Amino acid sequence: MKKLFLLLTVSIGLGSLIPIAAQTTDDQIKTGKMVKRKSENGVDNYVYATYSFKCGGNGPEIERLCRNHWDLIFGNGPTPDAFDVSMVSDDRSRIKDLGQYNWRENFLIPKLVAYEAPEMEPSVKAVAGHMYLVHTRDTINNYYVLFRVERLVPDESVEISWKRVEGLSDNLTAPSASDKVKTGKIKTGKLLNRTRENGVDNYAYATYSFKCGGNGPEIGRVCRGNWDLLFGNSPTPDAFDVTTAADDRSRIKDLGKYDWDDKFRIPKLAAYEEPETEASVKAVAGHMYLVHTRDTINNYYVLFRVERLAPNESVEISWEVLDPLRDLVAPSSSDDVKTGKIKTAKLQSRATGNDVDNYVYATYSFNFGGNGPEIQRLCRNDWDMLFGNAAMAPDGFDVSMAGDDRSRIKDLGRYDWGDKFEIPKLAAYEEPERSPAVRAVAGHMYLVHVRDTDSNHYVLFRVERLEPEESVEISWKLIDPPQGPY
């Protein structure tokens, strides 16, 4: 059976959007027909002009099942060919026209909050091809339905296709599609909104320890009350805090909307030098967060993702401890790298101190295929590239290292080895000159023209992994002089 996917998005406040993920299969979409409401010659077709999504139909039989408790009625108001959802005295239901969509499209579904008290919802015009959202809400019922107008016969009838939107309720969900979460490789947890009522404080359930892997009184004893994260404790509603103790130097950063299988940049998040209160960060369903837990005892990094948010109630997360912190990993999917046809290498960031200089490991010779003392003897200290040596460009590449160097380097952008991309001509300087350092970016491809008194060759290399101010891993190959444009 073919699966269809909808991208659902919830709106809170004035226009802010929270992603919700839902999965739809063909057999979940039902169909129905309503006729225009008429009452003639003592005959009322009400049971055919209405529809119950809960009982899945209309007519006398469904009327008995749903006890005349309908969700939708067609053609009953002054507006011709319109839908109504207010039919009983306790109705707080809502309806919204989302626009022209079919079931195979991705579209935004706004959060449609029911009225706080019974109220008459305005009629909404039926338009063929349009998708509608209904929030059925009364004393008994509280659920969401999507329906689409498949056929409209003006002043006569309407045919719809529809499905229940399970689990939407008033919660904001963005469940990960990654197998890492489903198989438990990525851990999960739940934090309650911090409350103190009637002498009861739920602090142990509003906090979380990544080190001890949970929350609650038992984890509180194991971690000795040393928590990493707190939810719903600040004036900002539904926000995270990482400052929970007097010696806390911890940090938190919202990285944006990502899933665990996505490739994204993980920035270095330095802890405060002295204990300081970090600003609260709003919880957003589907967003990934980086935490640097730092206090007198602890110093580690954690990535976590908001899987589900129940505003003012709770948040569910998936998470993993990063050890060591990686800035960004963008491994090539090319078989040429995996089989060794394209070579790989690692350069350390240049460091000098305590009379120790790691220069031979911060440099690289493409001509001799390596670095280190042995390659230094072979290349006679005539290196092609140096990493992390420029104070003005941390994690930068340099290709100017000798008095006769006329070499050039160019960042071509984000590419993999299997991609098609243009390789420009990169003329060497006519006279020895220092080429500006170029910043290393994971997943980017670079072109180098090595040119000095002894050498004249071209190299393509790709950054596979970057650990800021520590090291870079690359894949590379020698190429013929490019024939592309300058």
N, C-alpha and C positions, 0 to 999 in steps of 0.2 A: 504494500500500500504506500503510495507516495505521500510524504509528509510536507505540509505547508507551514511556513513560519510567518508570524505577524510580529512586527515591532510595535509594542504598546508603550505609550508614554503618558505619564501622569502629570497633571499640572497642579501646583499648590501655590498659594499666594497669588501674586499678579504676574502670571506668565512664566514662572520658572518651571522647568520640565524635569521629571524624574523618569528614567527608563524602566519599562516593565517588559519582561520577555514572556511570550506565550507560544505554545505549539498547537497547531491545528491539523487534524487529519480529516480527509474527505468525509468519513462516516460520522463525524461529530457535527456536521452542518445539516440541519433539518430544514424542511420546507413547510409552508403553510399558506392558506388563502383566507382573506377576509372580504366580505361583501360590504358595500356601503350601508350604513344604518338606515333602516326605513321602518316606518310604522304606518301601515295602510290597511283600511277595512278591518280594523281590529286585530291585525296580524303584525307582530314586531319581530324582526329578524335579528334581534340583539345578540343571540348566542352564536350567530355566524359573522356578525360584525366585530366581535371581540376575539381575543386570543389569550390563551394561558401558556406561557413559556414553561411554567413549572410542571403542568400536566401534559404539555406537548400537543395542543390542538385547540379546536373549538367545536361548537355544536352541542346538542342536548346531552350526549354521553359524557363529554368533557365537563359540561356544566355540573353534572352530578359529582364528578371526581374533584373538581376544584371548588365545589360549593359556591358557584357563582362569583368566585374571586378571580377576576380577570386582570391581565397585565396591560393590555393594549386594546384600543377600539379605533375603528376606521370610519371616517365620514360622518361623525356625529355632531360636529360643531359648525359654526357659521362659515369657517374657512373650508372651501371645497377640497376633497381628497386629502384630508389631514388626519394625523394620528393624535390621539389623546392617551395619557397615562393616569389621569386623575379620575377615579370612578367610584371611590368609596370615601366615607367621611374621615377615615384615619390615614388617607393616602398622602405620603410625602415623596412620591415617585418623581423622577426626572427623565427627560428625553432630550437628545441632542442629535442634530444632523451633522455628520462628520464630513460630508462631501462625497464626490463620486469615486468609489473604489470597488475593486472586486476582491475576492477572498485570497487571491495569490499575491496581492500587493502588500508592501510594508507601508504602514500609515500610523499616525499619531492618535492615540486614544486618550482624551483628557480625563482627569479624575472628575467625576460627576457626583458631587456630594448631595445627598438627599436633603430636603428641607428639614429644619429642626422641629417644626410643628406642621400639622396637616395644612396643605396649601394647594391651590389649583395651579397646575403647570400649564403654560400656554400650549395651544395646539401647534403641531409641526407639520408642515406640508410634505406629502409623499412625492418623491421625485425618483423616477426609474433610474436605476444604476447607483443610487446613493446608499451609503452605509450609515446606520444609526446606532447610537448607544442608549440603552435604557437602564436606569437604576431603579428597580422595583423595591420600594420601601414602605412598609406599613407596620402594624402591630405585630404581625406574624412573619413577614417576609423581608429579606434583605439580600438581594443578589443582582448581578449585572448580566445583561444580554446584548449581544451585537446582532443586528439584523440588516439585511440588504433588500431593497425593493427590486425584484426581478422583473415584474411586469405590472403595469398600471393601466387599467381601463377606466378612464375618467368617469366619475359619478356612478361607477358600477362596482369595481372590485380592485383588490391589490393582491399580488402574490409575492411572498417573501421567502428568503433563506435566512437561517438564524442559528446561533449557538450561544450557550451559556459561557460566560467568562469566569471560569472557576478560580477561586482564590484571590480575585481582585479585591473584593470587599473594600475596606478603607485603608488597606495596606499597600505599600509600594514595594514591588518585588522585581528583582533582576537576577534570577538564578543563573549561576555559571553553567556553561555548556561543556566545561572541561571535564575530561575523564579523571583528572587529578583530584577533583573534588568528589566525584562519584565513587572513586575507589578508596578514598581516605588518605591519599598521599598529601593532599592539602587538608588541614584540620578545619573544623568548624566550631563555632561557639555562639552563645546568645547572651546579650546583656539587657537587663531591664532598665527602664528610665528611673533615675534615682528619685525615690520618694521617702518622705518621713511623715507618717500619719499615725495618730493615736498611739504615740510612743513607740512605733515600730519603724526601723530604718532598714531598707533593703540594700544597703551599701554593698554587701558581699555579693549580691547578684547584679548590681549595676557596674561592677568593676570586672577586670579580667587580667589574669596572669598568663602571658605567653610562655614564660619560663616553666611554670607548673602545669600549663595546659588546661586552664579552666577557671571557674569562679565558684562562689558558694562558700559556706562555712568550712567545709573540709579542705578545700583549696586554700582558704584563708589561713588555716593552721599550717599547711605545708609551706606556703610562700611567706609565712610570718607577716601577713598583712602588707606585703610589698607588691602592690599592684602596678600594672603597666598602663592600663586604659580605664577610663571612667566615662559612662554615657549618661547624658541628660542631667548634668549637675550644674550647668552654667545658665546665665540669663538667656543665652542663645539656645532656642529649643532644638532638641534632637542633635546635639553636638557632642563631639569627643573631646576629652581632656587627657593629657599625659602627665600633668604635674599633680602628683598625689602625695608627695612627701617633702619634708623641708630640705632634703639634700638633692632634690630632683633637678637634673639638667637636661631632661628629655625633650625631644622634638617630634612633631608630627606634620605631615604634608599630604595634601590631597593631590594625587597624580592625574586625576581625571578618569574618564570612563574607559575601563579596560576589563577584559576577561583574562583568565590565567594563561590561555594559549596565545594571547596577543604578544607582539613584540613592542616593548615600550621602554623609554628611558627611565632609569632609576637614578636620581641625582644623589650626590653625596650630601648627607644631611648632618652637618657637624653639630655636636651637642654644645650647649652653652658652656662657657669656660667656668662660670660660677652658677650656683643654684638660682633659677629664675623661673617665673611662671610663663609657660607657653600659652599662646592664645588658643581658645577653643576653635575646633574645626567642625563644620556642619557635616552631618551624615547624609550622603546621597546614594540612593540605591544604584548599584552597578559601578560605582567609583572604586578605584584602588587607592590605598593609602600606604605611606611609608612612615614607620615609627623608628626612631633611634632612642632606645631605652638607655638612659645613662644616669647613674647615681653613684654613691660610694662603693656599692658592691657590683652593680651590673653595667654591662656595656655591650649591647647587641642590637641588631636591626631586625625588623619584622615588616613583612608586606601583609596587608589584609584588605579584603574586598567586602563591601556591603552587599549581601545577598538579598536581604529583606528588611524593610523598615516599616514599623507600625508607629506612626507619629505619636509622640508623647507616651509611648508604651514600651517599645522594645526594638532591638536591632539584632539581626542575625548576620554573622560574618564568616568568611572563610579566610584562612591565614597560614603563613609559613614563616619560620625564622630563617633569615639570610645569614649564611656563614660560609665564606666571608661575604661582605657586601659587594655586590657587583653593580657597576654603573649601568651597563647594558650589555646584553648578550644577543648577538644576531648571527647565529651560526649559518653558514651556507648550506643550502639543500642540494648543491651540485655533487654528483657522483665523482667528478674530477677531483674534488677536495677529499672526499671520503676514501678514494682509492689511491690518493697520492700523486695523481697526474699533475695537480696543482699543489705546489709546496706550501708548507706552513712554517710559521716561526713565532717566536716570542721575544719582545724587547722590554727590558725594565725601564722604568723612568729614571733618568740620570740623577744620581745622588752622590754627593761628596761629603764626607764628615769623618772625624776621628782617623784622619790620614788614610781613609779608604775611599776609592773612586771606582764605581761600577761601570765605567765608560765602555768597556769591551762587551758588556751585556746590554747596554743602552743603545748600541750601534748595530748596524747590520750590513753585510755585504751580499748583494744579490748575485754578484759575479761568482762568489765562492760558496754561496748558499748557506750562510750561517753567521753566528757571532761567537764571542767567547775567546779565550786565549789562543786556542788552536787555529781558529780562523784568522785571528790577528796576525799570527806568524805568516800564514799563507797570503793574506792580502797586504801585508806590510803596513798595517794600520791605515790603509786607504779605504775608508768606509763609504757606503753609499747613502746611509740614512741614520739619523739620531733621533731618539724619542725623549720627550720630557726635559729638554735642556733650556727652553726659552722661558724666562721669568714672566714675560708679557703674554705668553700663550701656553698655559699649563696643558699637559697632555697634547703637545704639538709635535709635528714631525719637522725636522730640519734636513736639508740636503746640501747645505753649504758647510763644509768642514775642513777644507784645506785652502791654501793660498791660491791655487790654480782652479778652484771650483767654479764652473759655469752652469751647474745643474739647476733644474727646475722641477717643481712639483705642483700638481693641480688636483683638487677635489672634484670628482666627476658627479658626485651625488650618490643616492642610495640605489645600489644595484647588486644583484647576485650574479654568479658566474654564468648561469643559464639564461640570463636576460640579454636582450638585444639593446645595445646602446652605442652611441657615437663616441669614438676615440679621436680627439682632436690632435692636430699637429702641435707639438710643444717644443718650439725652437729653444736651444740653449742660448744663454747670454753670449754676446760676441766677445766680451772681455770678462775676466773673473769678477763676479759680483755675488753678493749675498741674497739668496732667494728668501722671501719672508716665510716664517714658520706657518704651517697649516694644521689646524686643529683636528685631532683624531675624533671620528664619529663612528660608532659601531654601525655596521651595515653599509657604510659608504665605500665606494671604489675610488682609487687614486691612481693617477698616472705620474710616473717619474721619468725624466730624461736625465740620465747620469752622464755628465760631460766634464772631463778635465783633460789633462795632458795625456793620460794613459787610457781613459775609458770613454766610450760613446755608445751607450745602449739604453733601451727603453724597458720599463717594468710597469706592469699593472699589479696593484695589490689591493686587498680588501680587508677592512677591520672586522675581525670575527668576534672579538671580545675586548672590552676596555674596563680596566679597574683604575679609576681616577688617581693620578699621582702615584701609581704603583707599577702598572704594566699594560702592555697591549699585545694581543695575539692577532696575527695577520695570515692571510693566504695570498700567494703571489705567483707570478710567472713572467719570464722574459718574453717580449714580443718584438715583432719587426717594427721598423719606424712607421708610425701611423700615417695614413693617407688622407685623413679627414681634414676639415677646415681648421684654420687657425682660430 
